[in-house]
Amino acid sequence: MSQDGRRHEIAMKRVVFQLPGMDAVTIRRDEVYRATDGEALTMDLYHPPDGKSGEWPPVVIFPIGYPDAGAQRLLGGKAKEMESFISWARLVAASGMAAVTHTTGDDPAVDVTALIQHVRRNATALGIDENRIGLWACSGHVPSALSVLMRDRLKCAALFYGYMLDLDGSTAVAEAARTFRFVNASAGRSVADLPPDTPLFIARAGRDEMPRLNESLDRFVAGALACNLPVTLVNHPSALHAFDLMHDRETSREIIRQALAFLRFHLSA
């Protein structure tokens, strides 16, 4: 952890898959999307390189599940300043989609809703298609992403090694939220609260060491299939948590390719 302000090692890890054009992505930084108690919450917009005039790309939003104040204490920086989010956003943009990362206040679930509203209201100025919005989230950020999907009509979501929902009497997600201080924005909700036609890509780390994470993920997948939701599950049997950053192997890269293809397909015009 980083109580002294230095960046934690995980904050400097980049996604293990690269594409040509990642360095040519254009970035519009620190646009204010919400003001609370005098604090300006901001977003960074990553735009595909060589965009053609009049052809606005879809956008992938990266919802944050932790207040930035806590992230700064633990990791030495805000979530959108972490190399993981920066490199993933560049990767998405190099794949032909725009990407949005953002700062958060004390209520990340409310903040991401405000962010989506801002993106939709200002789509023309931002140069993106407000009707084609997807999500990418991982780990403790996933409960916030699920809460957004339950409230808003989005096109799709890619969820990597995430704490999901507490189902069938389980308390795994609630306990993890207390331990790791992410916001359990989907507490008390069920798979039935998700829209029946929003495709989900779920990447599972078979050897995930986070307490009871795969218990929550496996229960979620079983519940989603019982409700006949459009779920794509990819299991990485040998991988630990955060394999997209920590496990530089071809299997990890292939799962990342599959997630990008999933997002492109479901966000296509």
Secondary structure, 3 states (H helix, E strand, C coil): CCCCCCCCHHHHCCCCCCCCCHHHCEEEEEEEEEEECCEEEEEEEEECCCCCCCCCCCEEECCCCCCHHHHHHHHCCCHHHCHHHHHHHHHHHHCCCEEEEECCCCCHHHHHHHHHHHHHHCHHHHCCCCCCEEEEEEHHHHHHHHHHHHHCCCCEEEEECCCCCCCCCCCHHHHHHHHHCCCCCCCCCCHHHCCCCCCEEEEEECCCCCCCHHHHHHHHHHHHHHCCCCEEEEEECCCCCCHHHHCCCHHHHHHHHHHHHHHHHHCCC
